[in-house]
Amino acid sequence: GSVKGWEACSSVLEYDDRNLENPTIPLLGKLVMAGTRVLVYSGDQDSIIPLTGTRTLVNNLATSLKL
């Protein structure tokens, strides 16, 4: 069969649906521009925030900050 929908399969981290749409790029951009060192990490066991999503976020941030 095909996948009909997606949902978190674990409640261990208790993701809050209100936070799923918070834009991360502007927040990280402000931190970077203020001189704050930022580590963006993706574990290999989290399917909610996969490595590809983190790469996209960092690439978009670098583009928007002209880095």
Long-range contacts (C-beta under 8 A, 24 or more apart in sequence): 8-48, 9-47, 13-48, 15-48, 24-57, 25-57, 25-60, 25-61, 25-64, 28-57, 28-61, 29-61, 29-64, 29-65, 32-61, 32-65, 33-65
